[in-house]
Structures are given as C-alpha cells and as structure tokens.
Amino acid sequence: MQCRKTQIAISAVLLSMAIIVALGIIAAIHRWRQRSLVLGCFSNMMSMMHRAEIWAEDHGNKMPSSFSHFCRPRPVLFSLLCPCDPRSELPQAENRVNVSNSSYEIVSPGMNLFDTNTPFIRCKACGTVAFTGHRFVLGGCQDSPPPKILTNISSNVR
C-alpha cells in the first residue's frame, strides 16, 4: 500500500515538472518569434536608411521628406509593412500597403544627412527608431525585451 502511494506521488511530481518544462519552452519560442519580428523590422529600416542616405547625397545632404522620394525611380527593395504590424498577418497584405499607410513614418523630414542625433525613421508598430550614421534603437513587439541600441552595425554596407 505504501509503495502505491509513493508511485502516485512520484508520478504527480514528474507530471508537474513536465508541465513546467513545456510552459518554459512555449515562452522561449514566443520570445524568439517576437525577436525575429523585430529583426525583420530592423532589416527593413536598414534598407530604407541606406536608400535615403544615397538620395540625400544626391540632393544637397538633405534627407527626403517622404518615402515616395526614394521609392520611385527604382523598384522598392524593402517592405513598407513591419513584420510586427498586425496587418502583416493578413494574406496579400503587401499589396495593400503603400507609402501613405506604411508601418513606418519619417520623423524628421528634410534633416541634414550628418545630424546623427535626430531620429529619421520610426516604426509605428514596434517602436524601432533609425538615425543617420547607421545607428538604430530596436523597439519591441508587445512582450519583447527592452530596446537595445545598435551602432555602426553596417559599416560594410556603404
């Protein structure tokens, strides 16, 4: 009889441990997914900043005042929809997003290319901010970790 009670107690402990481990794995997967969405936004913003800086070099070192300035002549190589934006889950969302309803906004239109302390582009969905000089402050989707500042990460891009 005592042996049976011990087996039941051990089974209950093992079951509760398995549930705790499963919940930990689910939480880790959620954090990794959120982080990958933020990094997708970061990738979009890097492409936008690179293109905007090239445009500014051709236009008197003044950053563009609209996305349409540096999206027009050549095909757009970046997405105007942040992966953190809830609209990105919709099928064919990319076809319905344009310059006017983009996830991103130009915070300081017409700023000087060499003003590295003023943010230029901000993501409305996750809060990632881009500055000239390849400096970014990563935001976060809902439950992601606090923002991190990245500097000079793309020195080989230019």
C-alpha positions as CSV (number, residue, x, y, z in Angstrom):
1,M,0.0,0.0,0.0
2,Q,2.8,2.4,0.9
3,C,4.6,1.6,-2.4
4,R,1.5,2.5,-4.3
5,K,1.2,6.0,-2.6
6,T,4.9,6.6,-3.4
7,Q,4.4,5.8,-7.1
8,I,1.4,8.1,-7.3
9,A,3.4,10.9,-5.6
10,I,6.4,10.4,-7.9
11,S,4.0,10.4,-10.9
12,A,2.4,13.7,-9.8
13,V,5.8,15.3,-9.3
14,L,7.0,14.1,-12.7
15,L,3.8,15.4,-14.4
16,S,4.1,18.8,-12.8
17,M,7.8,19.0,-13.8
18,A,6.8,18.1,-17.4
19,I,4.1,20.8,-17.4
20,I,6.6,23.4,-16.1
21,V,9.2,22.5,-18.8
22,A,6.5,22.6,-21.5
23,L,5.4,26.1,-20.4
24,G,9.1,27.3,-20.4
25,I,9.6,26.0,-23.9
26,I,6.4,27.7,-25.1
27,A,7.6,31.0,-23.5
28,A,11.0,30.7,-25.1
29,I,9.5,30.1,-28.6
30,H,7.3,33.2,-28.1
31,R,10.3,35.3,-27.2
32,W,12.3,34.0,-30.2
33,R,9.4,34.7,-32.6
34,Q,9.0,38.3,-31.2
35,R,12.7,38.9,-31.6
36,S,12.7,37.6,-35.2
37,L,9.8,40.0,-36.0
38,V,11.8,43.0,-34.5
39,L,14.9,41.9,-36.5
40,G,12.7,41.8,-39.7
41,C,11.7,45.4,-39.0
42,F,15.3,46.3,-38.4
43,S,16.2,44.8,-41.8
44,N,13.5,46.9,-43.5
45,M,14.7,50.0,-41.8
46,M,18.4,49.4,-42.7
47,S,17.4,49.2,-46.3
48,M,15.3,52.3,-46.1
49,M,18.1,54.3,-44.4
50,H,20.6,53.1,-46.9
51,R,18.4,54.3,-49.8
52,A,17.5,57.5,-48.0
53,E,21.2,58.3,-47.4
54,I,22.0,57.7,-51.1
55,W,19.1,60.0,-52.0
56,A,20.4,62.7,-49.6
57,E,23.9,62.6,-51.1
58,D,22.3,63.4,-54.5
59,H,20.2,66.2,-53.0
60,G,22.4,68.5,-51.1
61,N,22.8,66.3,-48.0
62,K,19.2,66.8,-47.0
63,M,17.2,63.6,-46.1
64,P,14.0,63.0,-48.0
65,S,10.7,64.3,-46.7
66,S,8.6,61.4,-48.0
67,F,9.2,57.7,-48.8
68,S,8.0,58.4,-52.3
69,H,11.1,60.5,-52.9
70,F,13.4,57.5,-52.7
71,C,10.9,54.7,-53.7
72,R,10.0,56.0,-57.2
73,P,12.8,55.6,-59.8
74,R,13.9,52.1,-58.8
75,P,11.7,49.3,-57.5
76,V,11.4,49.2,-53.7
77,L,13.7,46.6,-52.2
78,F,12.3,46.8,-48.7
79,S,8.8,46.3,-47.3
80,L,6.8,49.3,-46.1
81,L,5.0,46.9,-43.7
82,C,6.7,46.0,-40.4
83,P,6.5,42.3,-39.5
84,C,5.2,43.3,-36.1
85,D,2.3,45.1,-37.6
86,P,-0.9,43.1,-37.2
87,R,-1.7,43.8,-40.9
88,S,1.3,41.6,-41.9
89,E,-0.7,38.5,-40.8
90,L,-3.3,39.2,-43.5
91,P,-3.0,37.4,-46.8
92,Q,-1.7,39.7,-49.6
93,A,-1.0,42.5,-47.1
94,E,2.0,43.7,-49.0
95,N,-0.2,44.6,-52.0
96,R,-2.5,46.8,-49.9
97,V,0.3,48.8,-48.2
98,N,1.7,51.9,-49.9
99,V,3.6,55.0,-48.9
100,S,0.6,56.6,-47.3
101,N,-0.4,53.7,-45.0
102,S,3.0,52.3,-44.2
103,S,4.1,51.0,-40.8
104,Y,6.9,53.4,-40.9
105,E,7.0,57.2,-40.6
106,I,9.6,59.8,-41.3
107,V,10.1,61.7,-38.0
108,S,12.4,64.4,-39.2
109,P,11.8,65.2,-42.9
110,G,14.5,67.2,-44.6
111,M,17.0,66.9,-41.8
112,N,20.7,67.1,-42.5
113,L,22.4,63.9,-43.5
114,F,25.2,64.4,-40.9
115,D,22.8,65.1,-38.0
116,T,23.3,61.7,-36.2
117,N,21.4,62.7,-33.0
118,T,18.0,63.2,-34.5
119,P,15.8,60.2,-35.4
120,F,14.9,59.9,-39.0
121,I,12.5,56.9,-39.3
122,R,10.3,55.3,-36.7
123,C,8.3,52.2,-36.9
124,K,4.7,52.8,-35.6
125,A,4.2,49.1,-35.0
126,C,7.2,48.2,-32.8
127,G,8.9,51.4,-32.0
128,T,12.2,50.8,-33.7
129,V,14.0,54.1,-34.5
130,A,16.6,54.7,-37.1
131,F,19.2,57.5,-37.1
132,T,21.7,58.6,-39.8
133,G,25.1,57.1,-39.4
134,H,23.7,53.5,-39.2
135,R,22.5,53.8,-35.6
136,F,19.3,52.1,-34.6
137,V,17.3,51.7,-31.4
138,L,15.4,48.4,-31.6
139,G,11.8,48.5,-30.3
140,G,9.8,45.5,-29.4
141,C,6.6,43.9,-30.2
142,Q,4.2,43.7,-27.2
143,D,6.1,41.4,-24.8
144,S,9.6,41.5,-26.2
145,P,12.7,42.5,-24.1
146,P,13.6,46.2,-23.6
147,P,15.2,48.1,-26.6
148,K,18.8,47.8,-27.4
149,I,20.9,50.4,-29.2
150,L,22.9,49.2,-32.1
151,T,25.7,51.4,-33.6
152,N,27.9,51.1,-36.6
153,I,26.5,47.6,-37.4
154,S,26.6,48.1,-41.1
155,S,29.9,49.7,-41.8
156,N,30.5,47.4,-44.7
157,V,27.1,48.2,-46.4
158,R,28.2,51.6,-47.8
